[in-house]
């Protein structure tokens, strides 16, 4: 499953509290930015120059090495670089894998009584939150796969 919703962030923070590779816009959202900064997320600006992308790849490698030593939390990267409706996999961006370090795949399973999709975040956060609040009981399961 691809990254489908802001709920993916909540679910993974609840289970393992990683740092995130996040779009740069996150660093400007009140409260969310403070949380993201406190867990030492790395920000990427879409459309960056080749030089800036190369710098981010170096940061990703260093963070992976530091996480392996226990100096930082793991860096969670949604390798597709966008949210989807979750109906199929889309092509991954290669930057998450260029370091050739091991990765730990995970997948998230959502279930609710009304079958409301968690991928409806195109509506905006407030509207999506209101719809999810009215959907009744929901379960979220995060499955961590073996390192690859």
Residue pairs with C-beta under 8 A, 6 or more apart in sequence:
1 86
1 89
1 107
1 108
1 109
2 78
2 80
2 83
2 84
2 86
2 89
2 90
3 78
3 80
3 82
3 83
3 84
4 83
4 84
4 85
4 86
4 108
4 110
4 118
4 119
4 121
5 83
5 118
5 119
5 120
5 121
5 128
6 121
6 125
6 128
7 108
7 110
7 118
7 132
7 140
8 78
8 108
9 20
11 108
11 140
11 142
12 18
12 76
12 106
12 108
12 142
13 39
14 142
15 142
15 144
16 73
16 74
16 142
16 144
17 39
17 73
18 39
18 73
18 74
18 75
18 76
19 39
19 40
19 41
19 42
19 63
19 72
19 73
19 74
19 75
19 76
20 36
20 39
20 41
20 42
20 75
20 76
20 77
21 41
21 42
21 44
21 60
21 75
21 76
21 77
21 78
21 96
22 36
22 41
22 42
22 43
22 44
23 43
23 44
23 45
23 46
24 43
24 44
24 45
24 46
26 32
26 33
26 36
26 41
26 43
27 33
27 36
27 37
27 43
39 73
40 72
40 73
42 56
42 59
42 60
42 63
42 75
44 56
45 52
48 56
53 95
56 95
57 95
57 98
57 99
60 75
60 77
60 95
60 96
60 98
60 99
61 98
61 99
61 101
63 72
63 75
64 75
64 99
64 101
65 101
66 72
67 73
67 74
67 75
68 101
74 104
77 96
79 92
79 93
79 96
79 97
80 89
80 90
80 91
80 92
80 93
81 92
81 93
82 90
83 119
83 121
84 90
84 119
85 117
85 119
86 117
86 118
86 119
96 103
97 103
102 147
102 148
103 147
103 148
104 144
104 145
104 146
104 147
104 148
105 145
105 148
106 142
106 143
106 144
106 145
107 142
107 143
107 145
108 140
108 141
108 142
108 143
109 139
109 140
109 141
109 143
110 118
110 138
110 139
110 140
111 138
111 139
112 132
112 135
112 136
112 137
112 138
112 139
113 135
113 136
113 137
113 138
114 135
114 136
116 131
116 132
116 135
118 132
120 128
120 131
121 128
123 131
132 138
